C-alpha cells in the first residue's frame, strides 16, 4: 500500500506555518526597536522597560494587521506616501540618536530620565519602515488564503506574539550589559555606540 505524498510544504512541516520563521528573522535582526530596547534594558532594567516592550508588540500587531487588510498594498501604490513615512521615521530616529549622544556627553546620573511609555512605543511602530517592510513582505510571500479580516488577524497574531519574545530578549540582553557598564566612561561609550547605531538605522530607512 503506497503512502500519499504530502500535498504542500506545510504538510511536510507537520502544520508549521513558515510565516512565523520569516517574521522571527525579520524582527530579530537589528533595527530601531532592537537598539532602543537594548539601551533601555541597560539603563532602566527589564521591569521598567516593560511598557515599552508591550507597546512595541502591540504597535507591530496593529501595523501588520492593517497590512493584511490591504494598507500595505496602498503604501506600495503611493510612492509619495511611502517617502513621507520614511522622512518622518528617519527624522524621529535621528532625534533619538541625538538624545543618546547628548546623554553620553553629560553626567550619567545628572538628569532624571524615564523609559518609553506604552503609547509612545505603539505610535513609533506606525512610522517604522522596517515593520511595514517586513509586514508587506510577509503578507505577499506567505498568504494564508483567508479573507482580508482573517488574514489581518493572522498577521497581527504572528507579529505581536513573536515580537513580544524578540523585545524581551533584547531588553534582557541590555539589562545584562549593566554588569559591564560600571563606570561613567563605559556608559558614555555605550550611549555613543547606541546613538551611532540609530543614526545608521535612520540612513537605512531610505535603502
C-alpha positions in Angstrom: 0.0 0.0 0.0 1.6 3.3 -1.1 1.7 6.3 1.2 0.3 9.5 -0.4 2.8 12.3 -0.9 2.4 15.4 1.2 0.3 18.0 -0.7 2.3 21.0 0.5 5.4 22.2 2.4 3.0 22.9 5.3 2.2 19.2 5.4 5.9 18.3 5.4 6.5 20.5 8.4 3.6 19.0 10.3 1.4 22.0 10.1 4.1 24.6 10.9 3.4 27.9 9.2 6.6 29.3 7.6 5.2 32.8 8.2 6.5 32.5 11.8 10.0 31.8 10.8 10.0 34.7 8.4 8.6 37.1 11.0 11.2 36.0 13.6 14.1 36.5 11.2 12.7 39.9 10.1 12.1 41.3 13.6 15.0 39.8 15.4 17.6 41.5 13.2 19.0 44.8 14.4 16.7 47.8 13.8 15.4 50.9 15.7 13.3 48.8 18.1 16.2 46.4 18.9 18.6 49.3 19.5 16.2 51.3 21.7 15.1 48.3 23.8 18.7 47.2 24.4 19.6 50.7 25.5 16.5 50.9 27.7 17.2 47.5 29.3 20.7 48.6 30.2 19.6 51.9 31.5 16.3 51.1 33.3 16.2 47.3 33.6 13.6 44.8 32.3 10.8 45.7 34.6 10.8 49.5 34.0 11.1 48.8 30.2 8.0 46.5 30.1 5.6 49.3 29.0 8.0 50.0 26.1 8.2 46.2 25.3 4.4 45.8 25.3 3.9 49.0 23.3 6.2 47.7 20.6 4.5 44.3 20.5 1.0 45.9 20.3 2.0 48.5 17.7 3.6 45.9 15.5 0.5 43.8 15.8 -1.7 46.7 14.7 0.6 47.6 11.8 0.8 44.1 10.4 -2.9 43.6 10.9 -3.6 46.7 8.8 -1.2 45.4 6.2 -3.3 42.2 6.0 -6.3 44.4 5.4 -4.7 46.0 2.4 -3.0 49.1 3.8 0.4 47.7 2.8 -0.6 47.5 -0.8 -1.8 51.1 -0.6 1.6 52.2 0.6 3.3 50.4 -2.2 1.0 52.0 -4.7 1.7 55.5 -3.4 5.4 56.3 -3.6 4.9 59.9 -2.2 3.2 58.4 0.9 5.9 55.9 1.4 8.6 58.6 1.1 6.7 60.8 3.6 6.6 57.8 6.0 10.4 57.3 5.6 11.2 61.0 6.2 9.1 61.1 9.4 10.7 57.9 10.6 14.3 58.9 9.8 13.7 62.3 11.5 12.4 60.6 14.6 15.2 58.1 14.7 17.8 60.8 14.3 16.2 62.8 17.1 16.5 59.8 19.4 20.2 59.3 18.3 20.9 63.0 19.1 19.3 62.4 22.6 21.5 59.4 23.3 24.6 61.3 22.0 23.8 64.3 24.2 23.3 62.0 27.2 26.7 60.4 26.5 28.3 63.8 26.9 26.5 64.5 30.2 26.9 63.1 33.6 25.3 59.6 33.7 23.2 60.4 36.8 22.7 64.2 36.2 19.2 64.4 34.7 16.2 62.3 35.5 15.1 60.0 32.7 12.2 57.8 32.0 11.7 54.8 29.8 9.3 55.0 26.9 5.6 54.8 27.6 3.3 52.2 26.1 1.6 54.8 23.9 4.9 56.3 22.6 6.1 52.8 21.7 2.9 52.0 19.9 2.9 55.2 17.9 6.5 54.7 16.7 5.6 51.4 15.1 3.2 53.2 12.7 6.1 55.2 11.2 8.7 52.4 11.5 9.5 51.5 7.8 11.2 48.2 8.9 8.0 47.0 10.4 6.0 48.0 7.4 8.5 46.3 5.1 8.5 43.0 7.0 4.7 43.1 7.2 4.2 43.7 3.5 6.7 41.0 2.6 5.0 38.6 4.9 1.6 39.3 3.5 2.8 38.9 0.0 5.1 35.9 0.5 3.2 33.8 3.0 -0.6 34.3 2.3 -2.9 32.1 4.3 -5.7 32.0 1.7 -8.1 33.7 4.1 -10.5 36.7 4.0 -8.9 40.1 4.5 -10.1 40.3 8.1 -8.9 36.8 8.9 -5.6 37.5 7.2 -5.2 40.7 9.2 -5.8 38.8 12.4 -3.4 36.1 11.4 -0.6 38.6 10.7 -1.3 40.6 13.8 -1.2 37.5 16.0 2.1 36.3 14.4 3.8 39.6 14.6 2.6 40.6 18.0 3.4 37.3 19.6 6.8 36.8 18.1 7.8 40.4 18.6 7.0 40.2 22.3 9.6 37.4 22.6 12.1 39.4 20.5 11.6 42.5 22.6 12.0 40.7 25.9 15.2 39.0 24.6 16.9 42.3 23.6 15.7 44.1 26.7 17.1 41.3 28.8 20.4 41.4 26.8 20.6 45.1 27.5 19.9 44.5 31.2 22.8 42.0 31.4 25.1 44.7 29.9 24.8 46.7 33.1 27.4 44.4 34.7 29.9 45.7 32.1 28.8 49.4 32.5 30.3 50.1 35.9 31.9 53.5 35.1 30.9 56.8 33.7 33.2 56.2 30.7 31.7 52.8 30.0 28.2 54.4 30.0 29.4 57.2 27.7 30.8 54.8 25.2 27.7 52.6 25.3 25.4 55.6 24.7 27.6 56.8 21.8 27.6 53.4 20.2 23.8 53.2 20.5 23.5 56.7 19.1 25.7 55.8 16.1 23.7 52.6 15.5 20.4 54.6 15.5 22.0 57.1 13.0 22.9 54.2 10.7 19.4 52.8 11.1 18.0 56.3 10.1 20.0 56.2 6.9 19.0 52.6 6.1 15.3 53.7 6.1 15.9 55.0 2.6 17.5 51.9 1.2 
